[in-house]
Amino acid sequence: ISLRCREISDEGMKSFSEAIRHSPALQNISLDCETISDDGMKYFSEAIRHAPALQNISLDCFEILHNGLKILSEAIRLTPALQSVKLPGAEKSRELFDGLVNVSFEA
C-alpha cells in the first residue's frame, strides 16, 4: 500500500489502518505525508501488529510527534516479521528505537 497526502486526519488514519488489518498478505507500506497525530499513530501501530506478512514500512512524514513515535517503536518491537522500517523524519527521536536493527533514518 502506498499513500501520499498533505495531512492525514485521525479518521483517515483509522480507515487506512482498517485496510491494513484486512490485508493479511500485505508486505509493504509506504506513507508519505506531512503530519500524523498521536491518535493516528495509535491506529497505525495497532494495525501493523496484526499484519502477519508485513515486512517493510516507510514513513516519510515531516511531523510525527514524540508520543506517536514512542507508540510506533513499541509496535515495531512487537512485530518481529518486519525487516525494514524507514523513518527519515524521526532522527530527533532516535533513542526510542535503540536496539532495533531493522530501523533506519535515511530516506
Backbone as CSV, one residue per row, in Angstrom:
resi,resn,N_x,N_y,N_z,CA_x,CA_y,CA_z,C_x,C_y,C_z
1,ILE,0.860,-1.176,0.000,0.000,0.000,0.000,0.896,1.225,0.000
2,SER,0.546,2.181,-0.832,1.286,3.438,-0.868,0.284,4.583,-0.786
3,LEU,0.549,5.515,0.117,-0.351,6.652,0.309,0.466,7.924,0.430
4,ARG,0.120,8.924,-0.362,0.759,10.241,-0.291,-0.322,11.280,-0.039
5,CYS,-0.095,12.133,0.931,-1.071,13.161,1.238,-0.404,14.298,1.989
6,ARG,-1.057,15.423,2.012,-0.536,16.561,2.744,-0.692,16.342,4.245
7,GLU,-1.893,16.004,4.644,-2.177,15.743,6.063,-3.222,14.653,6.133
8,ILE,-3.019,13.701,7.009,-3.984,12.629,7.168,-4.667,12.797,8.518
9,SER,-5.988,12.883,8.480,-6.759,13.077,9.708,-6.767,11.786,10.517
10,ASP,-7.222,11.895,11.750,-7.343,10.698,12.588,-8.308,9.696,11.957
11,GLU,-9.402,10.186,11.409,-10.364,9.293,10.759,-9.768,8.665,9.508
12,GLY,-8.983,9.438,8.768,-8.299,8.897,7.599,-7.307,7.816,7.988
13,MET,-6.582,8.057,9.070,-5.615,7.074,9.551,-6.331,5.829,10.063
14,LYS,-7.482,6.024,10.672,-8.274,4.891,11.149,-8.710,4.029,9.961
15,SER,-9.172,4.649,8.886,-9.585,3.909,7.690,-8.403,3.201,7.036
16,PHE,-7.267,3.900,6.934,-6.053,3.318,6.370,-5.637,2.102,7.200
17,SER,-5.723,2.223,8.508,-5.341,1.131,9.411,-6.282,-0.061,9.285
18,GLU,-7.559,0.210,9.075,-8.517,-0.883,8.858,-8.176,-1.639,7.576
19,ALA,-7.761,-0.920,6.539,-7.353,-1.573,5.288,-6.149,-2.481,5.537
20,ILE,-5.217,-2.031,6.359,-4.042,-2.850,6.697,-4.483,-4.129,7.412
21,ARG,-5.366,-3.978,8.369,-5.836,-5.135,9.147,-6.526,-6.179,8.279
22,HIS,-7.204,-5.719,7.233,-7.960,-6.624,6.364,-7.161,-7.060,5.134
23,SER,-5.857,-6.918,5.201,-4.978,-7.312,4.102,-3.869,-8.221,4.650
24,PRO,-4.202,-9.467,4.986,-3.229,-10.326,5.647,-1.981,-10.628,4.817
25,ALA,-2.046,-10.475,3.504,-0.878,-10.741,2.658,-0.031,-9.488,2.417
26,LEU,-0.427,-8.375,2.983,0.281,-7.109,2.783,1.727,-7.212,3.266
27,GLN,2.661,-6.835,2.387,4.074,-6.922,2.729,4.743,-5.560,2.866
28,ASN,4.226,-4.541,2.185,4.889,-3.230,2.160,3.897,-2.101,2.394
29,ILE,4.307,-1.133,3.215,3.527,0.077,3.439,4.451,1.269,3.221
30,SER,4.002,2.204,2.398,4.721,3.453,2.198,3.742,4.598,2.436
31,LEU,4.045,5.425,3.407,3.186,6.541,3.759,4.006,7.818,3.721
32,ASP,3.622,8.740,2.864,4.334,9.995,2.671,3.339,11.125,2.933
33,CYS,3.505,11.814,4.077,2.596,12.894,4.426,3.301,13.888,5.330
34,GLU,2.644,14.975,5.618,3.263,15.985,6.473,3.061,15.735,7.956
35,THR,1.880,15.284,8.347,1.562,15.188,9.771,0.744,13.941,10.073
36,ILE,1.114,13.262,11.164,0.296,12.192,11.735,0.190,12.481,13.222
37,SER,-1.029,12.546,13.734,-1.227,12.832,15.158,-0.915,11.594,15.995
38,ASP,-0.855,11.778,17.302,-0.646,10.642,18.206,-1.772,9.620,18.068
39,ASP,-3.014,10.096,17.976,-4.138,9.170,17.816,-4.039,8.416,16.496
40,GLY,-3.660,9.119,15.431,-3.477,8.456,14.140,-2.408,7.395,14.209
41,MET,-1.328,7.683,14.926,-0.245,6.712,15.060,-0.677,5.520,15.904
42,LYS,-1.590,5.736,16.863,-2.125,4.606,17.645,-2.854,3.632,16.730
43,TYR,-3.710,4.169,15.834,-4.429,3.311,14.893,-3.454,2.521,14.022
44,PHE,-2.463,3.231,13.481,-1.485,2.601,12.588,-0.679,1.533,13.320
45,SER,-0.208,1.857,14.511,0.626,0.932,15.277,-0.140,-0.330,15.657
46,GLU,-1.383,-0.182,16.010,-2.207,-1.346,16.334,-2.414,-2.213,15.088
47,ALA,-2.615,-1.580,13.944,-2.848,-2.325,12.702,-1.618,-3.120,12.281
48,ILE,-0.419,-2.530,12.390,0.759,-3.272,11.924,1.045,-4.486,12.806
49,ARG,0.612,-4.428,14.037,0.789,-5.586,14.928,-0.068,-6.768,14.489
50,HIS,-1.082,-6.504,13.650,-1.992,-7.545,13.177,-1.832,-7.793,11.680
51,ALA,-0.655,-7.500,11.149,-0.365,-7.718,9.728,0.759,-8.756,9.633
52,PRO,0.416,-10.042,9.591,1.410,-11.096,9.736,2.475,-11.150,8.639
53,ALA,2.181,-10.687,7.445,3.143,-10.767,6.346,3.940,-9.476,6.148
54,LEU,3.627,-8.450,6.936,4.257,-7.143,6.748,5.760,-7.212,6.987
55,GLN,6.531,-6.777,5.980,7.984,-6.829,6.054,8.645,-5.457,6.007
56,ASN,8.033,-4.500,5.310,8.682,-3.205,5.086,7.716,-2.052,5.309
57,ILE,8.179,-1.053,6.068,7.410,0.171,6.294,8.308,1.353,5.971
58,SER,7.760,2.299,5.236,8.448,3.567,5.004,7.484,4.683,5.385
59,LEU,7.838,5.452,6.408,7.029,6.590,6.847,7.851,7.853,6.633
60,ASP,7.612,8.506,5.526,8.328,9.736,5.215,7.403,10.898,5.556
61,CYS,7.363,11.228,6.824,6.443,12.243,7.330,7.228,13.366,7.992
62,PHE,6.860,14.581,7.682,7.552,15.739,8.224,7.355,15.844,9.728
63,GLU,6.150,15.516,10.190,5.877,15.679,11.618,5.111,14.497,12.191
64,ILE,5.803,13.738,12.993,5.176,12.737,13.859,5.657,13.112,15.248
65,LEU,4.741,13.398,16.135,5.112,13.838,17.469,5.825,12.735,18.248
66,HIS,6.579,13.133,19.262,7.383,12.201,20.064,6.534,11.062,20.631
67,ASN,5.348,11.371,21.142,4.485,10.314,21.687,4.070,9.329,20.602
68,GLY,3.778,9.843,19.403,3.425,8.965,18.289,4.569,8.048,17.912
69,LEU,5.788,8.583,17.935,6.964,7.763,17.628,7.203,6.716,18.721
70,LYS,6.913,7.074,19.951,7.047,6.109,21.047,6.062,4.959,20.858
71,ILE,4.844,5.277,20.488,3.823,4.263,20.212,4.287,3.363,19.068
72,LEU,4.833,3.973,18.024,5.312,3.213,16.875,6.474,2.299,17.258
73,SER,7.411,2.809,18.045,8.569,1.984,18.422,8.133,0.756,19.208
74,GLU,7.129,0.907,20.055,6.612,-0.235,20.821,5.969,-1.262,19.898
75,ALA,5.227,-0.791,18.882,4.588,-1.707,17.930,5.636,-2.441,17.101
76,ILE,6.704,-1.739,16.707,7.765,-2.382,15.926,8.402,-3.510,16.738
77,ARG,8.604,-3.266,18.015,9.198,-4.298,18.881,8.310,-5.542,18.972
78,LEU,7.012,-5.367,18.781,6.062,-6.479,18.871,5.710,-7.076,17.509
79,THR,6.427,-6.659,16.465,6.158,-7.113,15.103,7.441,-7.698,14.521
80,PRO,7.789,-8.915,14.926,9.086,-9.482,14.568,9.293,-9.749,13.088
81,ALA,8.244,-9.861,12.282,8.406,-10.136,10.855,8.966,-8.935,10.090
82,LEU,8.883,-7.738,10.678,9.376,-6.544,9.986,10.874,-6.639,9.724
83,GLN,11.236,-6.451,8.467,12.644,-6.489,8.084,13.233,-5.097,7.946
84,SER,12.405,-4.124,7.545,12.911,-2.784,7.291,11.862,-1.736,7.654
85,VAL,12.281,-0.752,8.455,11.429,0.376,8.804,12.237,1.636,8.531
86,LYS,11.757,2.464,7.599,12.448,3.703,7.251,11.665,4.883,7.815
87,LEU,12.343,5.693,8.611,11.732,6.850,9.268,12.601,8.090,9.046
88,PRO,12.657,8.618,7.817,13.573,9.722,7.557,13.301,10.989,8.367
89,GLY,12.105,11.195,8.849,11.809,12.410,9.607,11.921,12.261,11.110
90,ALA,12.437,11.135,11.593,12.387,10.849,13.028,13.746,10.859,13.713
91,GLU,14.748,11.486,13.104,16.086,11.489,13.700,16.108,12.026,15.122
92,LYS,15.265,13.010,15.389,15.266,13.658,16.706,14.833,12.712,17.828
93,SER,14.183,11.606,17.475,13.719,10.633,18.471,14.408,9.293,18.303
94,ARG,15.603,9.319,17.813,16.374,8.101,17.535,16.456,7.176,18.756
95,GLU,16.555,7.759,19.965,16.722,6.939,21.176,15.541,6.008,21.422
96,LEU,14.367,6.334,20.906,13.200,5.470,21.082,13.369,4.138,20.357
97,PHE,14.248,4.118,19.375,14.409,2.941,18.536,15.707,2.193,18.811
98,ASP,16.368,2.508,19.922,17.606,1.821,20.297,17.373,0.311,20.352
99,GLY,18.307,-0.413,19.784,18.231,-1.858,19.800,17.444,-2.461,18.651
100,LEU,16.783,-1.631,17.860,16.027,-2.140,16.715,16.905,-2.036,15.464
101,VAL,17.457,-3.136,15.034,18.385,-3.114,13.905,17.673,-2.939,12.564
102,ASN,16.359,-3.126,12.532,15.619,-3.002,11.280,15.132,-1.567,11.008
103,VAL,15.483,-0.608,11.854,15.029,0.777,11.703,16.168,1.642,11.166
104,SER,15.870,2.430,10.122,16.846,3.381,9.605,16.189,4.763,9.494
105,PHE,17.021,5.788,9.490,16.516,7.161,9.463,16.870,7.871,8.166
106,GLU,17.441,7.159,7.207,17.783,7.738,5.917,16.600,7.565,4.966
107,ALA,16.501,8.465,4.014,15.411,8.413,3.023,15.613,7.272,2.047
